[in-house]
Each structure stands twice: as C-alpha cells, then as structure tokens.
Amino acid sequence: MAEPQMPQDIEQTLLGGPLRYTRKEVEALAEVDEDYARRVWQALGFPTPPDEVVAFTDGDVAALREINKLLEHDMVDEDMVLQLSRAVGQTMGRLASWLADVWLRRLSEVYPPDEPMTTEVVTGALAATEELRPAFERLMMHGWRRQLTEAGLRTAASTAAATADPAAGLAHVSVGFADVVAFTRMSRRMDGSELAAFVERFERTGAEVVAELGGRVVKTLGDEILFSADDPRAGAEIGLRIAELFDTDPTFPRVRVGIAHGEVIQRLGDVFGTPVNLAARLTATAHPGTVLIDGGLAEAIAKLPEYDVSSLRARPLQGLGRVRPRVLRRRTP
C-alpha cells in the first residue's frame, strides 16, 4: 500500500494536479459566463465555493472549456448540457461512494478487527487508487460505450414503435418491481455490515437476472428493484425468475413482484407513466413469492404455452380505480 499522505495531497493526486485557481479565475480562463458556470457546478453536485477560495485545478479549466465548446454544436444547447451534467454528477457520485465502500470493506478484511481505522490508513488506501485509476477509467469508459450502444438501440426501437410524438420518448414496454418481503423487520435484526451485504447481494443477483434475460435495471432502492423489458415475454420471465430464487436458494430473500405492460415515458434513464404506477400497486398487494401482472401483460403473453395466468377479483388500487390483477405462474405438464 502507498505511504499515507495528508488529505490535501490525496485531493491533488486524485484530481490530477494541484489546486491553483479560484472560481472566478477558472471562469475567466475557460471564458464561461459566471452564472452558467455556477449552474454547471451545481448540476454536477458541487457547492459553489466562495470567490476567494482556491479550489480548482487545470483539469477543471479544461473541463469547463470542453463544456463550453459543446455549445458550438447545432444540436446542443445550455439546457441539454445542464441535464447531462446532472446525470454525470449523480451517476459518478454514486459510483465514487460505491468504490469508497469497497475500499473500506477491503481494509476491514486486511486490518485486525481490534485495530482502529485511522485517518492515515484511509488516506493511504485512497492514495493507492491513483495506481489503479487508469484501469478503472478504461473499464468505466468501456462500460459506458456498451451501455450507450444499448440505449441507442432501445431509443431507435421505441421511436419506431411510438404511437405518439417520438420526441416525447414514448415506448411500449413491460415494467416491474421486485420488492423484498418484510425488509424493515429483517433490517432491524442486522448490524450495518450484514445489512449492506444483504442489500448488495439482492441488487447484484436481481441485476444479473435482468441482464441475462435482456431487460434493464432502471434503478434500485435498497429493498426494491425497478426493471423494464421491451419484450413482454422477457418481462414475465424476469419476474418469475426473481420470485423463484428463494425456492432454489433459501438464503435469498423472499420477494413479491408486480409487472405491467403499456406505454411509458422514458426520460433521463427513468420511466414514468401509468404502467409504472400500476406495477408498484400490484407489487404492494402481491403475496410473498408471487408475481402479479396487469391485463396488458396478460394479453401480450396469452399465447405463450409456458405460462399460466389466472384472474383475481377486481380490487381498488390507489389512484388507479378498480383493477383486476392476474397471477402469473409457470404452466406445469
């Protein structure tokens, strides 16, 4: 492990250079309007430092210049740059926190449990990230390119199939929630490390199932996964596989799943619309280990011989009126 350094040295190492400039100096060097630069920093998730604080590097100047250069393209405007900056800030913030958690977990395995985790140990671990940074950056860029390709293909397909304005990002997809049963009660029995390991395993295993079947994890909420699939059959199979994991692995949490099929709005990586709300309500009413679906998905998979769909009594669902859920099961010989 690298020799421990002072926090300010770590900051300069990870930022690729020393802190040289105040905010106003960066804005002047990058030739960017003060108000717009402030909105960019805030979109990236950073507070605007006071004028007299030296908090920026040559890399910040270069980045702000690149952002300004984007505006020269006919298809790019200030609102688009701010939206993308917000997406980068939120995504990179979570990725950085995730990486820091992995480092701290590894440190807890390397150092004896009775040895205190000192500042020197933590800063030394952070310094070691500089050695691994090039490999992490290559992995991150490759993952981004692959995800961008998939997003482009989804956008092209949804635009071709949209029934309304294609620019609105409308598409017919299956969306579903997989929710851990009695998560609050279980979490009270776990300490911090056990709870973190539980959530990480649930998210990892669920994401593997979704990816294997050609779906997409829209977001995770600790005890819940929101997924989508362009193919109704894939959406149904994802729901059943996740619900069945407890039966094959008793250490995996028991879940309940709700899936709906219909037209949704796809925006900034998220999905919105009645099918999303319906899937959430179905999940809340499902029994442990079961998959409830709506009439749209039931109709879409009606001719598939491997599934059995049975209707339940219609019931009121908050904000949606009376809805008749369907139970999705595998058809047995």
N, C-alpha and C positions, 0 to 999 in steps of 0.2 A: 504494500500500500504506500502511496506517496506520502512524503513528510507533511504533517499538519501545517496549515497556513492560517493566517489571520483571515477573518471573514471578508475584509475588503480585498485581499489578494485573490480569494476564491471568486469574488464577484468579477474582478477584472479578467481572471483567467477564463471563466465561462463565457464572458461577453466578448472575448477575442481581443481585448485591448484595454488600456487604462481609461478611467473616467476623465474626460477633458473639457466638456462643454456644458454650459447652462442650457436651459430650454430655448431661450431667445437666440443663443448662438447657433444652436442646431437648426432652428427655423431659418435663420439668415443664410447659413451655409447651404442649406438644401433649397433655398428660395421658395419656401412654402408659407402660405398665409398663417398667421398666428392662430386664428380661430379654427381653421381647418386642421392644423397640426394638433391642437388640443383635442379636437373630436376624434382624430385618428388614435392618439394615445389612449383616450378613454375607451374607444371601441376595442382596442387591444387588451383592455382590462387593467390599465395602469393609471394611478392618480397623476394629475398634473403637478409637478414639483414647483416650489417657489422659484421666482426668476433667478435668485442669487445662488441656488444650489447647483453644484457641478455633479450631474447625474447621467451624462450621456457620453457615448464613445463615437469613434469614427464609424463604427458599424451602424449606429443609429442614424448618422448623417447619410450614409449610403442607402439605408433602407428607406428613409424619408424621400430621398431623391428618386428612388425607384417607384415609390408610390405616386409621386408627382408626375413621373414620366408616363405612368399608366393612363393618366388623364388625357394624354395626347391622342390616344386611340379613339376612333369614332364610336366604338361600341361601349366605351367605359365612361361613366360619369361619377361625380362625387358620392352620390348615394350608394352606388354599386361598390365602390372602394370601401366605404364605411361598413356596409353589410358583410363584405368578405373579411375585413379586418376584425369585425366582431366574431365571425366564425372562427378565424385563426386564433384569436385570443382565448376564446372559450375552449377550443379543442386542445390547443397547446398547454393551456393552464391545467387541464385535467391530465394530459399526458405527462407533464412535468411532476405533478403531485403523485401520479402513479409510479413514476420512476423513482422518486424520492422514497416512497413507501417500500418499494422493492429493495432499495439500498439499505434502509433501516432494518428491514426484516433479515437481510443477509448479515448485517452487523450483529444482530441479536443472536444469530447462529454461530458466528465466529468468536464472539467475546463471551466469557463466562457469565451466567445469569446474575451472579452476585457482584459483578464489576459494573460500576456506574457508567452510563453512556455520556461521556464528557463532550464538551464543545470541540475539543481537539480531535477526538475520534470522528465526530460527524463531519467536521470540515476536511479532515483527511480523506474521508470517503468521497466527499464532493469533489475534492481535487482529483481523485482518481477518475472521475467521469470525463475529464479532459482527454485522458488516454483512450477512452472508449468512444469519445464523441464522433470521430469520423465514421466508425462502423454503424453507430446508431443513426447518424444522419443519412447514410446510404440506405439503411433499412427503412427509415421513415419515408424517404423520397420514393423508394420502390413501392412501398405500400400505398403511398398517395397516388402514384401513377396508376396502379392496378385498380384502386377504388374509383379514381376519376374515370377510367375506362368503363367500369361497370355502371357508374352514374350516367355517363353519356349514352350508353346503350339503353338504360331504363328510360331516360328522357326521350330518346328518339322513339322508343316503342310507345310510351304513354302519349306523346304528341300525336302520333299516327292514329291512336285509338281514342283520343279525346272526343267527347261528344259536345263539348262547349268550346270556349276560346282556348286554343292550345297554349297561349302565353300564360294562362292562369295556372298551368301546372296540374291540370285535372287528369286523373287516370283511374281506371277500374282495377282495383287490387283487393287482395284479402289482407285484412289487418287483424292481429290478435294480441291478447295479453296472456302471459303466463305468470301466475301470482302464487307465491309461497303461502301455504295454509298456516294460519296461527303463527305468523312470523314474529309479531310483537311478544307473544308469550314465550316463544323459543329464545328470542334475543335476551330476555331477562335472565335466562339461565346460563348465558355465555359471558365470559370475560371479553375484553377488547380484541385480543388476538384470535380467539375462537370465532367471534362474530365476523371479523374481517376475513378469515379463512373460509367461513361458511358462505358469505356473500360472493367472494371471489370464485369459489367452486361453482355456485349456482349460475353466475353470469357466464363463466367460461364454458361450462357444459351446455347451457342453453344456446350460447352463441355458436358452438360447434355444430349443434343440430340444425340450427337455422341456416348456417353457411353450407353445410353438406347437402341440404335439400334445395339450395338455390334461392333462399329468401334473404332478407336483410334485417339486421337488428337496428331498429330506429333509435332506441335509447333504452337504458337500463336505469331502474330506480331502486337498486338495492335488493328488494324482495319481489321485483316485478320486471318483466322483460316485455317491451313492445316490439313486435316484429311485423313485417309485411312480406307479401309474396305476390308476384304478378300472376302466377298460375294458381287457380283455386285448389287444384289437387295438391300442390306443394304446401299451400297454407294449411289444408286439412291434415296432411301428413306431419307437418311440423308440430301442430297442436297435439296430435296423438302421441308422437314420439316423446315429447317432453313430459306429457302426463304419465306415460308408461315407464319412465325412468325409475320411479320409486319402486315399481314392481320387480325390476331386474336388479336394482341396487338400493337396498333398504337405507343406506347412509345418505342417499339423495333425498332432499325434502319432498314432501307430498305437495303437489301443485294442483291448481284448478285453472282451466283455460277457457277463454271466450274468443270467438272469431266471427267477424262479419265481412261480407263481400259487397263492394259497391264503389261508387265514385268518390274519391278523396282529393284533397288539395295537397300537393307535395311542395313544400316550401322550406328552404334553408335546412334541408336534411330531415325535416319533421313531416308528419302527416296530420291533416285536420279534416274534419267532416263528420257527418252522421255515422258512417260505419265505425269510426274510431270510438265515438261515444257509446255506440251500441255494443261494441266488443268489450268495453270497460264495464258496462252494466251487466252483460252476460257473465263476465268473469266473476263479478261480485255475487251473483246468485248461483253459480255452479257449485256442486258438491265436490269435496276433495277427490282428486283423481279422475274427474270427468271433464269432458270437452263439450261446451255448449256452442252452437252456431246459429246464425240467423237464417231466414228464408232465402236470402240471396245466395249464400254459400251452399245451402242445401240443394237449391235448384241447379247450381253450377256443377255439382258433383253427383247429381242424381243418377246418371248412367254408369258411374264407376262401380264395378262389381265388388270391389274390396271393402266398401264402406256400407254401414247400415245407419240410417238416420231415422230417429223416431221423434214425433212431435210431443211436446208437453202442453199442459194447459196454458192458455194465454194469461199473462200477468202484467200489471202496470210496472213500467221501468221509468225511473225519474227522468223527466224531460223528454221522454220518447213516447208516452202514451202506453197503450196495451200492446204487448209484443208476445208472439208465440215462439219460445225458444225450441230448438231441436237438440237432441243428444246425439253426438257423433260417436260411433263405435266401429270397430273392425268387424266385418262380417265373418262369422265362423262357418266352416264347412258343415 
